[in-house]
């Protein structure tokens, strides 16, 4: 922000350190004596008044504006803030300033009174009164200008741009990135990214953490026509030679940020990744056109007739029209996915890997809350639904497996009986009590089948976690034995094994290739295995297509996918 600092010829009241005007001029009281830290706090406090828009009448409640009764000629503002509104603004600024750790307040600050912003806090104090601890000096430390003055001195926008640049510079420094010059930061795609931070709260928090890699060698080496993205690295790779306007770059960056934040790469699952990328492009481009974010570049995938459909529904449509697929292209180019599976090395350094699940979830949820609170307009229903779904983390795989056991493997009903030796408590030894017993009549005990992939690509950790979880839940459901089949190049029937032996570890045979269908067929045709018995398949996903009649579920490592569309649930072991 452009700020002018000078001493006031006309003396300020003794209890006033400094004041700020709508023009951005800071006038200080030379008679005040304070340390460097105290003056740093004072000046930062006044500048935050400017950055938060407290001097802008367009963002100020009407009853917070009072006639300016201060007749000194240097006060170039028509309004003085109401004492209640001024106290609320100062409290919000002080609490924010505490997080920045700039200087030291001249006087100890009272605890935070609560309240999300100055308007809400002032509304509460208008109905009651300002508590004594939060009352300010009688003379204001800021004055409210006119709407025309606020337009010509857009302090809020400059403050937001400054925050965005500081956040991006901090992320670049943390990643040991080469400091980029001012001229480089002002390229069209960088200006577009700054616009999201300063003017578009829905994607502002997300944009602050994304890094743009504009390296011609990267674009040439990976055939990137316009842009591509990697979610794990939070990097957007752009072709610096793509002839796009700043508005078109806004559209492109928003497109790639939504790909990363909504985790479209991981949602593909068993589907063809390129076709699912194309389906997601139709969905995302439709949202951005509907919201009016930037300008749709020529040649991008957009079809108004697909409005309201999910990516999965669009995938089912386009997967049957292979002739049409030869003519379409993503932002990376024809036949190439702009959702990259791994970070790209650049500037002679390997791509970085970061765990950004929590970051994407928080950034999108916070952006949605700011967007709705600020009344920035309605959002497409599909986009809002996906953002809210991100805010609900999925259940851990072991909890999902437990639910599957509850649904498909009934527990053995037990009852209390006096037939067995009575249970007596030390406090009441004369009172016999019934004991829990299993039913004496002949009943079929529950069981299930386990098909374990023992090929060379399976890790011991994956098999251990899967078998251990299965054994623990089987014990909890009172399942005495499970039918275990080991499969590599051939099926090896281990028969019925006690569940405690599964937990303790068993001798695994095989470790050859991967052929699971014979193991499935062996279980389904076995005379001693129930026709409706559920089957659990533990594999790393590198298998052929399976045909399974019984109820079944798959246990896969995190990040793995099946080469076919599964009809049973898939639990990913982490």
MARLUM-431637 format. One record per residue (C-alpha): residue in three letters; x, y, z. Coordinates in steps of 0.05 Angstrom, whole numbers, plus 5000, padded with zeros to 4 digits. Layout:
# residues N
ALAXYZ ...
END
This chain:
# residues 574
UNK500050005000 UNK502450714985 UNK503051055053 UNK505751735071 UNK508451845141 UNK509352535171 UNK508852905237 UNK502753335250 UNK503754075256 UNK497354145295 UNK498253775361 UNK494453125369 UNK491352965437 UNK496552705486 UNK493452005489 UNK493451915413 UNK499651595382 UNK497851685309 UNK491951705260 UNK490851475188 UNK486851825134 UNK483151525074 UNK488651765028 UNK493551305064 UNK497151855102 UNK499451665172 UNK500352265220 UNK503952125284 UNK504652515349 UNK511952715358 UNK510652855432 UNK509352125447 UNK515251725473 UNK515550995457 UNK520250435438 UNK521450205366 UNK517149585379 UNK511350015404 UNK511650475343 UNK511949865297 UNK505549605329 UNK502250285323 UNK503750375249 UNK501849645233 UNK495249755270 UNK493550355227 UNK495550015162 UNK491149425178 UNK485249905186 UNK486650095113 UNK487549385090 UNK481249135125 UNK476949675092 UNK475050035156 UNK475950705120 UNK471550495061 UNK464250755070 UNK461750215022 UNK463449665073 UNK461350065134 UNK454450015167 UNK450550655159 UNK449650765233 UNK457150715242 UNK458151365204 UNK457952015244 UNK458652725222 UNK465752965227 UNK465753465284 UNK473353515285 UNK474654185251 UNK482154135242 UNK483854275169 UNK488253655161 UNK482453165170 UNK480653025097 UNK474552575111 UNK467052715117 UNK465652195172 UNK468351985239 UNK467051265260 UNK461951135314 UNK465550955380 UNK462250265381 UNK464350105310 UNK471350395322 UNK472249965384 UNK470249335345 UNK475049505289 UNK480849615336 UNK479548955372 UNK479448565306 UNK485848905283 UNK489448785349 UNK487648045350 UNK490047955278 UNK496348345293 UNK497947875351 UNK498647305300 UNK503647705258 UNK508347825317 UNK510148535294 UNK512548985349 UNK509449035418 UNK502849375439 UNK503950015480 UNK499049745531 UNK497049035551 UNK491348775508 UNK484948475539 UNK483047765519 UNK479347665453 UNK471847815462 UNK469647325408 UNK466247495343 UNK468147325271 UNK468748045245 UNK467948765264 UNK460748815239 UNK458348235283 UNK462148495343 UNK459449195334 UNK452348935326 UNK453048575393 UNK455749185429 UNK450449645399 UNK445149235435 UNK449049245501 UNK455049695507 UNK462549685496 UNK465949355556 UNK470649805593 UNK476849405573 UNK475549505499 UNK473850245497 UNK478350685455 UNK480751405463 UNK475751955451 UNK479552195390 UNK479051695331 UNK485251375302 UNK482051335233 UNK476951715192 UNK472151465138 UNK472651775069 UNK467951795009 UNK466251244960 UNK469951614904 UNK476151654948 UNK475650914964 UNK475450734890 UNK481551144874 UNK485450874934 UNK483650124934 UNK487549944997 UNK483749285007 UNK485749014939 UNK493049214949 UNK493148885017 UNK490248234989 UNK495248224932 UNK500848334983 UNK498447745025 UNK498247304964 UNK505247484941 UNK507947395012 UNK504646705018 UNK507446474951 UNK514346744966 UNK514146385034 UNK512345725000 UNK517745824948 UNK522845955002 UNK520645345042 UNK521644914980 UNK528645204969 UNK526145504904 UNK530046014865 UNK527546714881 UNK523846984821 UNK524547704799 UNK518948204799 UNK518448204724 UNK517347444724 UNK511947494777 UNK508047974734 UNK507047504676 UNK499847374654 UNK499046714691 UNK502047004755 UNK497347604752 UNK491547114742 UNK493746714803 UNK494247354845 UNK487147534824 UNK484446904857 UNK488047084922 UNK485547804923 UNK478747774890 UNK475947064889 UNK475246764959 UNK472546094935 UNK479345914906 UNK483646434941 UNK486445984996 UNK487745434945 UNK491345914897 UNK495846164953 UNK498845464961 UNK499445274888 UNK506045364850 UNK506445524777 UNK512145214738 UNK513045584672 UNK518945214644 UNK519345134568 UNK523644504575 UNK518444174620 UNK512744364573 UNK516644104513 UNK519043464546 UNK512243264571 UNK508143514511 UNK504244034551 UNK500344444501 UNK497344934552 UNK497544674624 UNK497644054669 UNK497243944744 UNK499943474797 UNK495943454862 UNK501443134905 UNK506343694889 UNK501044254886 UNK504344474821 UNK501144734757 UNK505644654696 UNK504245174642 UNK506945264572 UNK509845974573 UNK508946004497 UNK501445884500 UNK498246514471 UNK492746644522 UNK490047284551 UNK489947414626 UNK482447234629 UNK483846584593 UNK489446424642 UNK484446534700 UNK480046004669 UNK485845524658 UNK488645594728 UNK481745514760 UNK480844884717 UNK487344574741 UNK486244774814 UNK479444434816 UNK482543804785 UNK487543784842 UNK482943984899 UNK477343504881 UNK482442944872 UNK480042744803 UNK486342324791 UNK484741874850 UNK477241824834 UNK478541484767 UNK479140804802 UNK478040234753 UNK476240714696 UNK480840914639 UNK484641514667 UNK484641914602 UNK477141824590 UNK475642004662 UNK480042624655 UNK475942824594 UNK469442714633 UNK472043144691 UNK474043684640 UNK466843734616 UNK464343804687 UNK469544314710 UNK469044744648 UNK461544754654 UNK462045004726 UNK467045544708 UNK462945794650 UNK456745814695 UNK460546204749 UNK463646684699 UNK470846554720 UNK475446824666 UNK474346664594 UNK473745974562 UNK479745884514 UNK478045644444 UNK478044894434 UNK476844684507 UNK471644144524 UNK464844454537 UNK457944194523 UNK451744554553 UNK447743914544 UNK451943564597 UNK450144084651 UNK448343764717 UNK451543094702 UNK457042804745 UNK463842594718 UNK461841864726 UNK455541964685 UNK459242324630 UNK464541774629 UNK459241254616 UNK456841664556 UNK463441824523 UNK466341124534 UNK461640854481 UNK463541364428 UNK470841224412 UNK470541584345 UNK468942234381 UNK474942144428 UNK479842214370 UNK477742934361 UNK477843184433 UNK483643434475 UNK485143644546 UNK489244254565 UNK495443824557 UNK493743614486 UNK490043104445 UNK490242404475 UNK494042634537 UNK491542724608 UNK492843404642 UNK492243054710 UNK499242804721 UNK500542194764 UNK507342444789 UNK510843114799 UNK515143324740 UNK522543484752 UNK524444204735 UNK530344664744 UNK534744044751 UNK531043844814 UNK526343244824 UNK519043384834 UNK516743464906 UNK511743014941 UNK507343304995 UNK501443035035 UNK496243545015 UNK489743195031 UNK488443625092 UNK490744255055 UNK485944154996 UNK480143985043 UNK481344605087 UNK482645075028 UNK476244884991 UNK471844875054 UNK474445555077 UNK473645845008 UNK466445605004 UNK464945915072 UNK467846585052 UNK464346564984 UNK457546455016 UNK458646935074 UNK460747495027 UNK454647384982 UNK458947284920 UNK453346924883 UNK450546224874 UNK454945644857 UNK453345044813 UNK450044514856 UNK454943974835 UNK461044384854 UNK458244574923 UNK456343844935 UNK463343604919 UNK466644134963 UNK462143935021 UNK463743205009 UNK471243375016 UNK469843645086 UNK467442955108 UNK473642505110 UNK472341785090 UNK472041245142 UNK478640875154 UNK479140235114 UNK478939795177 UNK472440125200 UNK469440005131 UNK471639285133 UNK468339205201 UNK461839465173 UNK462438975115 UNK463238405166 UNK457138645204 UNK453038645140 UNK455037975109 UNK457437535167 UNK452037445221 UNK454237355292 UNK452636715330 UNK446836845378 UNK448536685450 UNK443936615510 UNK444336575585 UNK443135905619 UNK443235595689 UNK444934915659 UNK452435035666 UNK456235185730 UNK453435805761 UNK457236465763 UNK457536755833 UNK460237435854 UNK464437525917 UNK459638045944 UNK453537585937 UNK456136865938 UNK449136585954 UNK446036835889 UNK447336395828 UNK447536745760 UNK446736465690 UNK452736415643 UNK453236575569 UNK452835935527 UNK452435775453 UNK446135425429 UNK446534665439 UNK442434495378 UNK446034385312 UNK446935045275 UNK451335255217 UNK456835705244 UNK458536305201 UNK464636295157 UNK467736645098 UNK473036545045 UNK479736895036 UNK483336904969 UNK490337164980 UNK494637394922 UNK501637114937 UNK505037344873 UNK511937664874 UNK509038374871 UNK505338294938 UNK508838594998 UNK509138245066 UNK506438875099 UNK500138875056 UNK498838135070 UNK500138225144 UNK495438815152 UNK489938485112 UNK490237815147 UNK490938135215 UNK484738565205 UNK480737975178 UNK482637545238 UNK480938075289 UNK474038205261 UNK472637465252 UNK474237355325 UNK469637925345 UNK464037605304 UNK465336915337 UNK467336615270 UNK471435985288 UNK474635835220 UNK475636135151 UNK477035805085 UNK483736055058 UNK486235994986 UNK493236224965 UNK493836414891 UNK499836564847 UNK500736174782 UNK496035644812 UNK491135594869 UNK493335264935 UNK487735064982 UNK489635145055 UNK482834895078 UNK479235165139 UNK484035535186 UNK482535765257 UNK482236525257 UNK487536565311 UNK492336205264 UNK490836725210 UNK492637265260 UNK499036915282 UNK501436815210 UNK501136215164 UNK505935895116 UNK504936215048 UNK506035784986 UNK507336034917 UNK510236724901 UNK509836614826 UNK505336974776 UNK498237234789 UNK492136804769 UNK486436894819 UNK480536624779 UNK482135884795 UNK482036054870 UNK475236394863 UNK472535804824 UNK475235304875 UNK471435654931 UNK464935734894 UNK464834994874 UNK467234704940 UNK462034254974 UNK464234465044 UNK463735215030 UNK456835545035 UNK453635754970 UNK452336444998 UNK459036505035 UNK462437185026 UNK469437224998 UNK475037715013 UNK480437804960 UNK487138104982 UNK491238344922 UNK495538914897 UNK491039014836 UNK495738734783 UNK491038174763 UNK486537964706 UNK478938064703 UNK475237654756 UNK468237364753 UNK465337254823 UNK458237024838 UNK458437064914 UNK458437694956 UNK465537944957 UNK470138524973 UNK477238724954 UNK482938945000 UNK488039364960 UNK493939794980 UNK492840554980 UNK493440844910 UNK492440184874 UNK486540054827 UNK483339454793 UNK483639364717 UNK476139244716 UNK469739514747 UNK468739154813 UNK461738954835 UNK463638914909 UNK466639444955 UNK474039614952 UNK477839755017 UNK484540095010 UNK489539905064 UNK493540485091 
END
